[in-house]
Amino acid sequence: MADLITVDDPEDPRLRDYTGLTDVELRRKREPAEGLFIAEGEKVIRRARHAGYEMRSMLLSAKWVDVMRDVIDEVPAPVYAVSPDLAERVTGYHVHRGALASMQRKPLPTAGELLRGTRRVVIMESVNDHTNIGAIFRSAAALGMDAVLLSPDCADPLYRRSVKVSMGAVFSVPYARLDSWPKGLETVRESGFRLLALTPDEKASPIDEAAPHRLDRVALMLGAEGDGLSTQALMAADEWVRIPMAHGVDSLNVGAAAAVAFYAVATGRPGN
């Protein structure tokens, strides 16, 4: 059973995991280095625990203590009860969900380990917007993608904003980082995957004509918002595919495009 500790000093060193949550640069460097991430909201905290992440501590406003009582009773980590004002002073924003948890990260698998036993994989290149990362993971989970691979410069899926937008889906879709780019794509190809690059280029085949759902193993490559996939990534792909557009629209937000493409990749799969 966790200890319930009332804290009234925003400088209390026990709250260090939660300080400066709005400082993106600080948290982006600090959290991976210290092996932690922040889960926000009751559902996300519960999903993180269900996925096997170890809890370091919880930060709760008083009205959330009863809601989270079962978790408090189950985990050995300390639980800090604070006022909404103190939570805002510590974190840097109004914690309207009232519940935060600091969770311990797990070691990431290698790309080769991740690809074993998978058939439908998402590959992201240089996607640095945390909202897009979260949206893509949520769609990948909902539409039956098996795993996600990230280029070395992609944003952290476990950053608080990504976790929140995904509603915890980042915990249910396994992911790994490629060691190099685009050379790391050879690991994917050598594992038997056909690399499909999603691009609005007119030279690309309509994705329904490419029939990715009929391929035994397929890896769908997505680029960053605006820039899309790099020339090097496009050259490394086996085939270019596009989503046909109407009314003069030339492209979709990468999160929306991902959802459409995932549906095309997963159509006809057992269980879908």
ABEGO torsion letter per residue (X at the ends): XBBBBBBABAABAAAAAABGAABAAAAAAAAAAAGBBBBBEAAAAAAAAAAGBBBABBBBBAAAAAAAAAAAAABABBBBBBBAAAAAAAAGBBBAAGBBBBBBBBBBBBAAAAABGBABBBBBBGBABAAAAAAAAAAAAAAGBABBBBBAABBBAABAAAAAAAGGAAAABBBBBBABOAAAAAAAAAAGBBBBBBBABAABBBAAAAGAAABABBBBBBBBBGAEBBAAAAAABABBBBBBBBGGBABBBAAAAAAAAAAAAABGBBGX
